[in-house]
Amino acid sequence: METYLRMADLPYQNYFDGKLSPQGKMPWIEYSRKKVSGTEFIIDFLEDKLGVNLNKHLGPHERAVSRAVTKMVEEHFYWTLAYCQWVDNLHETQKMLSLTGPFSDLLKWILCHITRGIVKREMYGHGIGRFSEEEIYKLMEKDMRSLAGLLGDKKYIMGPKLSTLDATVFGHLAQAMWTLPGTRPERLIKGELINLAMYCERIRRKFWPEWHHDDDNTLYESEESSEASKTHPLADFSFYSRTETFEDEGTENSFSRTPDTDYTGHSLFDSDVDMDDCTDHEQCK
């Protein structure tokens, strides 16, 4: 949801308090004292209220494909990731939790095991939790291969321009990319399905400028392009406004090309700047 808001250039405040919506859902938003929960309903609400639409360039067939893939990711791939994170990889997940205090280790252990029980129960109700570990991972691999095949050598899932689907796919693949160390999905995305890893890197660098690790030496583009894409961290990670963050992004020479760049806009190594969307200097600011 946050990636969508950034792609749509909508400033927002995230309080990180873990509070659920009145329906017990997450994510949810509050706009002018109106609360809306559920990603799909939030996007519909924002499109109607603010006139934003990341899918306006898609035709009827492309919109149908986009919805079908969205549901595969949200209703199927999501659960295999949850299994890997909270059932099969619980020990590593516990290490990544950010809790402080004299009883932090105990609290982490309790939180992780409570969540593990909830995930297993909900997966069983969904149906996917009735399969064996190997079968669940086979389903995960099929979903990831489907995404890799659909992406191909394009810049984004549906082509050279962003769509809502990219926010959905990135939000899920980012877990396999950065929060499941040593697991099968991480090995797959950083190995055989490397186009998905490069896709995640492009979106991370463009829409999450503060998300930078000093020890991150993974390079998916040229050194020149990598250096050009770095931006200053935000003062407050809970607030985001792309207009303020990317104040220098719009110059005509702000994008770089690599020897592998496909000038049609389909290259895996293309610049983070959407050339098709930048018709003049003001539009890119």
PyMOL commands that set and color helices and strands:
alter all, ss='L'
color gray80, all
select helices_A, chain A and resi 2-7+39-50+60-88+90-96+104-126+128-130+133-151+164-178+184-189+194-207+223-228+242-245+275-277
alter helices_A, ss='H'
color red, helices_A
select strands_A, chain A and resi 12-13+28-31+34-37+239-240
alter strands_A, ss='S'
color yellow, strands_A
deselect
rebuild
show_as cartoon
